[in-house]
Amino acid sequence: MGTATAMPAANSEAVRLCDIPVLGVREFREAVLTAIRSHSEVLGPARIAALHGRPTETGRVALLAVLAHGQTGSLSFLSTEVDGAYEALTPECTQAHWFEREIAELWSVRPEGHPWLKPIRFQAAAGNPARGAKEPVICGVMEFFQVEGHEVHEVAVGPVHAGIIEPGHFRFQCHGEQVLHLEISLGYQHRGVERSLVGGPDKRAIHSMETLAGDTSIAHATAYCQAVESLAGCRVPARAQAIRGIALELERLANHTGDLGALANDVGYLPTASYCGRIRGDFLNLTALLCGSRFGRGLVRPGGVAFDADPPLVAEILDRLERGLRDVTAAANLLWDTSSVRARFEDVGILTRKQCEELGIVGPAARASGLARDSRVEFPAGIFRVAQVHISTWEKGDVFARAYVRWLEIERSAAFVRELLATLPEGPTRVPLSALRPNLCVASLAEGWRGEICHIAITDGRGKFSTYKVVDPSFHNWIGLSMAMRGQQISDFPLCNKSFNLSYCGHDL
């Protein structure tokens, strides 16, 4: 795709809004499809990092697509304006399906030809003051996909679950014990975060970012800070970038360790389940040593970080890190060495590489199916521009693969933290942030422990947010869980679900 149809940019590089091409609807659609299908050895196929709508002064809805070109490490922006309806991308580009359902829900614009146009969060349309309120164009909120046939039955689970699990509804179409189709209905955690950010940034914005998905506070705060720093023309000190990188990998260590324990628990293997539950806490405590919060809240701030690490603290973190890594190694090896565990993990919940490519799956779920897809390597920002993290992949795409990729990433994240702590740059940890520049657009990517996080910020003529869009990795990946369950026994659902471990609140925002 040439520069005539798209605006190229690097990760977290602000571009002028007027430089983003506004194409005709047909040209926009063709440009996106051409990029997704590209067989160029240089560019390779793109994927949709974000696709969302925003109101215009003319009363139409502007659609902005952010395409990610992993082979070149570049992003591209392209836009169009629609009014009422347009030809859907989804029939020819499956990874657009969730985005287009959201566009229909929020902006009352119908993607004609979309196979299942249903709300994803069940929220009132945002509306456009320039054209007045519009009636929703989506189908009934209680309508579910159904399979008919002899001995086919339906199993409904949730939205209320046992314990402290967040709400989400799962509707299984089954033949006996075999799952023919799983429909996942979310939206129960919707808080209106994106709308609340319009007119910002303000003092509340960073706290909203840290609670988009509480277990991903560092990654979301990092993506947000990268965005506003680019809009302000701010250069973050090297020491601050290193501390951000350390915190991000500690977040990955803690959550991957917890997931290994939870997977062990789902197959009744209590030694690893018990050990990892405790070791996860040890890794969370390393983040607390840095900033006083086990989830890293208060650490990452626009312009840098709010806390530093002196030599005694660095020595203590290194010591605790080595002990934690030793313990989690022993706990994980119990999984891989136990045949009954492997028998339950292997060949369960397979998601193929082709499915991942078509659906736009990100994070460990994609890497477990053989896709070397990692924003830290493909679209490096901050410390990852100068410090290398190797991508961990597996091929099978089953529960075992998703578990083992987590283990590989635990080893590599620990090595990365160890290296950064030993070579922390000298200098300040934070610089002042200037006012945001007007009429700019930026896409900021960060690799959270679940996968790619994308924040898009657009400023108005006053330098305030006119649009702020967040794409959590769960937004891409919930459909992956649905596909992985096809043909499986319904009793395998808890294990498959945990092998993805997606966020409800991160999706719902």
Helices and strands as residue ranges (DSSP letters): E 7-9, E 15-16, G 17-19, E 22-23, H 25-37, E 47-55, E 61-69, E 74-82, E 85-87, G 94-96, H 97-107, E 110-112, E 152-157, E 169-175, E 178-185, H 193-197, H 205-210, G 214-216, H 217-232, H 238-266, H 270-291, E 300-301, E 304-305, H 311-337, H 339-345, H 353-359, H 363-367, H 375-378, G 382-385, H 399-422, E 440-447, E 452-459, E 465-471, H 473-484, G 490-492, H 493-500, H 504-508
